[in-house]
Amino acid sequence: MGRPLVLGIVNLPRVPIFLTRILDTVAPPRLGPSFRWLLAASSINNAGDGVVIAAGPLLVASQTHDPFLVSMALLSEYLPALLFGVIGGVAADRFDRRRMVVVVNLVRSFVLAGLVVTIATGTVSIAAVLIVLFILGTAETFADSASSTLLPAMVARDDLGIANARVQGAVLLTNQLVFPPVGAFLFAAGMALPFAANAAAFALGTVLISRITTSVRSERPAQTSFRADMVEGIRWLVAHPPMRTLAITIFTFNVTYGAAWSVLVLYAGERLHMDALGFGLITTAIATGGIIGIASYGRLERRFSLANIMRVGLVIETFTHLLLAVTTSPAFALAVFVVFGAHAFVWGTTSTVVRQRAVPNELLGRVGGVYRVAIVGGLVIGTPIGGLLASTYGITAPFWFGFVGSGLLVAILWRQFAHIAHAEAT
């Protein structure tokens, strides 16, 4: 077991009490030290990704103005999850999940370092950028498959909600709110800088994730073929009505969401008459709502059933489409985006908690992979639908489609959420 922990810290300087209180609030001691290492690693990794959220498109634009090639950059982000989502889940159920995250992070750091070299030496090209984006998207698919299965082994079942909320909050702050502007600044200062920062973040995240001491191996009775493992995971999901319904819900609502959000930048300009700065405020509004939702999650979970949280959330999403379809006021639209942001992160956290409680540990990776495919598949289908509707019937048509489609889905699925939210591992 090694020496007692106190011997390892006896000579360290004492942490100021206010910092200890902040740490205990963000990551309560009952969640354990392994959770704190996971939260720290997630924060660092997503800070690096947040830097590249702004710098990545700028790098693509610096290499080409061809709309097709620019769209290929977006495809490079979607395609790996569709191709490797379930395969990554199988890998997470076969191998040590902590070690898998470590290896994949090292690969991402190495690939980014190679990209930095090509930028610094002036040999970068759009072909190289697209290849790197595809490799990084593939690596992210495998890393997410493994990292998303770690929490249930670290914290008690009743603490999954607060633990997931803390992780989602860290992702929101670092990946979407704080660090994208940093990435744009670094790109302006030196084209290679944001990608070097991302490589360093993955390297540091590797060190942090390696400090996890909780057992994170899925206790599978025997090794079988990849194909057999994949089939087993899909069969379990198909045969489990609550989790099957949740997967269908996620897929269908991402179709309606993808349709509306595919034309968001055009909607902001044509309907709301917002300039580039105004469009940036939409992202800020959604992130602000997300912070409110994540900060409120613990109280919401204590006061309301998970079924009702999910129902109300989908009602909010349905009326978000309606309100955006009828308004022309930028201020009102921004308020709607704040509410939508709160819903999105609360609903995402709730659905993750429900899945983690219901799916057996040895199947978490594979079932999570199917959900990942459902999310991206819904977006891939919904995006062109939105573009076609906007081109044919006007810029608000995708939002009317989202309202009607979501409303029908809520009516059909309303009674099912009680079963979904109370599903237990079998």
Secondary structure, 3 states (H helix, E strand, C coil): CCCCHHHHHCCCCCCCHHHHHHHHHHCCHHHCHHHHHHHHHHHHHHHHHHHHHHHHHHHHHHHCCCHHHHHHHHHHHHHHHHHHHHHHHHHHHHCCHHHHHHHHHHHHHHHHHHHHHHHHCCCCCHHHHHHHHHHHHHHHHHHHHHHCCCHHHHCCHHHHHHHHHHHHHHHHHHHHHHHHHHHHHHHHHCCCHHHHHHHHHHHHHHHHHCCCCCCCCCCCCCCCCHHHHHHHHHHHHHHCHHHHHHHHHHHHHHHHHHHHHCCHHHHHHHCCCCCHHHHHHHHHHHHHHHHHHHHHHHHHHHHCCHHHHHHHHHHHHHHHHHHHHHCCCHHHHHHHHHHHHHHHHHHHHHHHHHHHHHCCHHHHHHHHHHHHHHHHHHHHHHHHHHHHHHHHHCCCHHHHHHHHHHHHHHHHHHHHHHHHHCCCCC
